[in-house]
Amino acid sequence: MEPRQLAVGVIALVTLAAVMLRPRGAPEAISALAGGVLVVLVGAVQPIEAAQLLLAAWNVFAFFLGLMLIAAAADHAGVFDVLAWLAARAAGGSRSRLLLNLFVLGAGLTAVLSNDATALILTPVVYTLTLRLGLPTRPYAFACTFIADTASFLLPVSNPINILVLERFPTSLGDYLHHLLPAALAAIAVNVAVFLWLFRAELAGGFAPTDLPPPAVLTRAPQRFRLTALGLGVLAGAYLYAAWRGWPLGLVALVGGAALLGGAVAWGEFAARGLASAISWGLFGFIAGFLVLVQGVENAGLSAGLGHALAALAGDDPLRATAAAVVLSALGANLVNNVPAALLQLAAIDSLPSSPVRGLLAYGTLVGADLGPNLTTVGSLATMLWLLLLRQRGVTISSLEYFRVGLITTPGLLAAATLALWGMGR
């Protein structure tokens, strides 16, 4: 191994370890940016190449920013509160039906607003809902984070990981839905079935839906709620149309988010301070750092070695290739977080020559990176923040308890999605 390859390999490993272990509480973004800067300093990526790479990724950054603006506007308008209230009313006093309704609600929100918005904004709403109804929090809280990931490949916009994959391996909306929609629906069905069985004791009995008063927004600002909900519906249609036409989804998200927040500001009910706190600025540094780091890994020729290992596992058999991509991506997500795991595996696939299973490898990477974080609490940033939100409200879920639920649920999700993806790719 050449000195530069060795240096890049060490930088990549140390960066991944720092992201996971957070020495002295260092934010993940700082570790990722440090790794990106170091591969530039050792000459694996030229400064002009790094700048061009980040400028070329404008669609990814615009999507993240637009997504945060949309989620902030929807949360501020009480959309999540009203939808959760409707889900409780529609349950008719059945705990099991409420869980099912929350799965449906979470899947719909994830499809349009992404998994992060569902896990982070729906969780506090569901906690308050269960508290008011005197219901056990755990089944419904777990539903929030699991459906956020399980439904996160329904549409290209349902998970930022999808945008990263599609930036590298562009595909039409029809091809995307053909391959991934059946896989997502199969995984959701398995998730619902497992949770109804796993939490059967806590879901026994009922509740009185009349004990839950309507959300305050319906009386305080009903028009703002209706207009925001209508705007989200229009945005969902715009996403589908843009994906069908091959337009940048980041631009749609950014314009949609600006329009929704513009309405809130015009109403005089959204402060600039609230906007600043609604945006996770560190996420941009996290993505930027890993984009440059992975480019350094590619330039050093290390991705080719990863590609050969993946090719050896995948072979020429479609089922074997699909399973290898899904499993490796899922394992990587739980070892080093799903963003770097997906980027590194995509670089490995890109180094391979064209083959009939190349598309399945890319789709399998997406499925593994989206579903894999359901196994442990470290698979994605959204899951770690979900835990923090619950702990702030006095609900402690240990990493071991989460792993137990993940170990019972996730293998079935991965198997169902793998078989469906393979079936549609034959």
N, C-alpha and C positions, 0 to 999 in steps of 0.2 A: 504493500500500500504506500502510495506517495505521501510525502509530508503534508501537502495541502489536503488530501483526502482524509488523512488521520486527524488533522486539525478540525476539519468540518464535522467529521464523525463525533469527535469529542464535544464540540460546541453543541451539536444537535442533542446528544444524550444529556449533557448538563442542563440545557435549556428545558428539555422535557421533564427532567427531574425537578428543576426549580419550579416549574409550573404546578407540578403535583404536590410538592412538599412545602412550597411557599416559605423558604427560610426567612426567619425573623419577620414573618407576616408580609413579605414582599408581594405586591399585587401581581397577578398572572400577566398583566399587560407589560409590566416592567421587565419581567423575565423574558417574555417573547421579543420585546424590542431589543433587549440586550443581545439575544441570540442573533437577531437580524443584523444588528450593527457589527457584531463580531465576524460574521461571514463576509461582510464587506471589508472589514479591516484586514482579514487574512487573504483577500484577493479572490475569493471564490465568486463574488458578485461585484461587478464594477458599480461605482456610485451612480453613473448615468443609467445603467441597466436596472438598478433598484428603483430609481425615480420613475423610469418608464413603466416598470412592472406595477407600481402603486397607482400611477395615473391610469393605466389600462384597466385596473380593477375598480374604476369609479362606480360601475354598476353595482358591485357588491357593497361598497360603502354607502351608496345612495339608498340601497334597499334596507340596510341596517338602520340608517337614520330615519327613513320614512316609516319603517316598522315601529320604531319607538314613538314617533309622533302620533301615529294612528292609535297605538295602544293607549297613549296618554289621553288623547281626545275621547276615546271610547270609555275609558275608566272615569274620566271627569264628568262625562254626560250620564253616568249611571247605567250604562248598557249592561254591564256584567251583573249588577245588582238586580235589574229588572228580569233578565233572562234566568238567573238562578231562582228568583221568586216564582216565575212562571213554571219552571221545572218542578218546584216543590208543589205548587198548586195542581199541576197535571199529574202528580204521582198519586193523588187520591188517598193519601194517608199510608201508602205502602213504602216501606223502607227500601225494599228491593227495586221497586219501580223508580224511586228517587235516584238510586244509584245508576240505573239504566238511563234515566233522563239526563243525568249529569255527564254520562259517557257521550250521549248524543250531542249535548250542548258543547262539551269540550271538543268533540271531533269537528263540529261546525266552526267553532271559534279558531281552532288550530288551522283548519283549512284556509281561513281568510286572514287571520292575524298572526299566525305562526305559533309554534310550540312554546316559545318563551313567554309570549303574552298570556297564553292559557295558564301555564303553571304559576306565573308570578302574580297575575291579577285575579284570576278566578279563585286561587287558594284562599286569600283572606275573605272573599265573599262567601265561599262555601263554609269556612270556619264559623263565621258569624251566623250563617243560616242554621248549621247544626246546633250551635249554642242556643239559639232562640227556640228551636224545636225540641231541645233536650235529647238529641240524637248522639250516638257515638261518633266522634270526629274521624277516627282513623280510616274506615272504609272509604269515606267520601274524599278525604284529603289525599289518600293514595290514588284515588281515581283521577284527581286533578293532574298529578304529575305523570301518571302512566299514560293516560289518553293523550296528553300533550306530546309524548314521544311516539306512541303507537300510531297516532293519526297524522304524524308529521311528514308523511310523503304522499298524502292524498293529492296535493297539488304542488307545483314547483315552488309556490310561495309559502308553503306550510312549515318550512324549516330553513333557516339561513344556510344550513349545510347543503341543501338542494341547489341553492344558487351557486355555491362554490363548485359543486360537481358539474352543473350545467354550463358554467363559464368555461370549464376545461373540455367537456364533452357535450357540445350543443346538440339538442334534439328538438323535434317538433312537439307541440302539445299533444297531438294525437298519439305519437309514439310513446311519449311519457305516460299518458293515461292507459294506453294499451298494456304496458309492462307493469306499471306500479300501482294503478288503482285497484286491481284485483288483489295484489299482495297486501295493500293497506287494509282493505275490507276484511281479508282473511285474518290478519293480525288483530284487528279490532274485535272481531267475533270471538276469537280465542281469549283475548283480554277480558271481555265481558263475562264469558262463561267461567273462567278461572276465578275471577273476583266474586261472582255470585256464590261459588262453592267455597272459596277460601274464607270469606267473611260471613258465611251463612248464619252463624250464631248471633253476630251483631246486627244482622239484617232481619232477624226474626221480630215479629211484632209490627206495630204501626206508629203513626203520629197524627196529630190533629193539625191539618194544614190551615185551619182558621186561626190558629195561634200566631200566624206569621202576618204582620201588617204589610201593606204595600210599601215599596221603597219610597222614600221621601221625594225623590226626583219626579215621580209621577204627579205629585201635587205642587211641588215647588217650581219645576221647570219642564213641564211635559212636552212643550214644543221643541225645546232644545234636544230632549231625548229622542223624539220622533225624527227630527232632522238628522241627528247623528246616526241613528239606526238606518235611515234611508241612505245616508252617505256611505255607510259600510256596505250596504247592498249594491250600490252603484260601483263601489271600489272592487267588490268581488267580481262583478261583471267585467270591469276594466282589466283586472288581472287575467281573466280567461281570454279576453279578446287580444290583449297584448301578447300573451303566451302563444296563442294561435297564430298571430301575425309575425312572431319572432322579434317583437320589440323589447327593449330593455325593461325588465320588471322593476329595477331600481328607480327608474324615472317615474313609473306609475305610482310606486309606493311613496316617493318623495312628494309628488304633486298632490296625491290623495291625503297624505298626512298634513301638508301645509294647508290644504283647503279645510280639512276638519278642524284643525287648531285655529285657523283664521276665523272660522265661525264662532268658536268659543271665546276668542279674544274680542271679537266684535260685540259679543254679548256682555263683555266686561267682567267675565267670571273666570278668567284664566290669567294668572300672573306670570311674569317672566321668570321669577324664581321657581315656580312650579314646573315650568318647562325645562329649566336647566337640570332640575333634580330628576326629571323623568327620563333623561338621556344617560345611558351608561357609556360615558366617554371612553373609559378604559377598554371597551370592546374593540374600538377602532385600532388602538395600539396593539392589542392582542392579535387581531387578524393581520395587520400590516407586518408585524414582526415575523409571524409564521410564513407569510407569503414570501418574504425575502429569504428566510431561513431555508425553506423548501427549495427555492430557486438555487441556493448555494449547494444544497444536497444534490440537486440535479446536475449542476455545472461541474461538481467534483466527481461525477460518475457513480455516485453511491446509489442513486435510484435505479440504475440498471441492474445492480446486484439484487435489490429488493424485487425488481420486476422478474428476474430469472427465478427467484425463489417462489414467487406467486405463480409463475407459469408452470413450474414443476408441480405445484400442488393442484393447479387447475386442470392441466392437460388439455385435451381437445373435446372432452365430454361436457356438454352444456350444464348438466346437473352438478357435476363435480366443480366446474368453474364457478357457478352461482354460489354453491355452498362455501367454497374456499373464500370468495370475496366477502360474503356476508359474515362468516365467522371471524376472519382476520380483522375486518373492520370493527366488528363488535368488541372483540378482545382488545384491540388497540384503543377504542374509545374508553374502556374501563382502566386501561393502563396509563394512558397519557392524555385523556380528554378527547372528545370526538372531533374537534376541529383539526388539531395537528395530525391525528390518526388518519382522517379522511384525506387531508392534503398530501401526506406522505404516500398513502396507497394510490392516490390518483397519479402522482408523479411516477410511481413504479409501473402502473398500467400504461402510462403515456410512453414509457421507454420500450414497450413491447412492440413487435411488428404487428401489422394488421392481421386479424384472425376472426373467424366466425363468432368466437365467444367474447370478443373485446367489449361489446356493448353490455353483455351480461355482467362482466367484471365491473364496469362502471356503475351499473344499476345496483349490483350487489354491494358495492362499497357504500352507496347512498343508503341502502336499506340497513346495513350493519351499523353505520354511523348514527342513523336516526333511532333505531330500536335498541342498540347496544346499551345506551345509558340507563335503560330500565333495570339493569342488573345491579349496579352499585350507585352509591351517592356521589362518586367522583367522575361519572361518565360525562356529565355536561355541567356547565355553569348554572343552568336553569334549575337543575336538581339540587345543587348546593344552596342556591338562594331560596328554594322552596323549603328546605330544612330550616334555614335561618328564619324565614317568615313564621313558621310554625313555632319555633322555639321562642320567638318574641311574644307569642300568644300563650305561652305556657304548655305547649304540646311538644313533648320530647320524643322523637323517633330516632333511635340509635342507628348507626351504620349497620350493625349486625341485624337489627329487625328489618331494615330496608333490604339488606342482602337476602334475608330469608324469603321475603315476598318476591324479590327479583328472581331468585333462584327457582322458585316454584312457577313463576309466570313467564319469564323471558325466554327460556329455551323453546317453549311452545310457540311463542310469537315469532321467533326467528325461523323455526321449522315451517310454520304455516306460510310466512312471507316468502321463504326460499322456494318452497314447492310451487306456490302460485307464480312467482317470478319466472321460475324455470318452465312452468307449463305455458306461460304466455310467450316465452322466448323461443320455443321449439319451432 
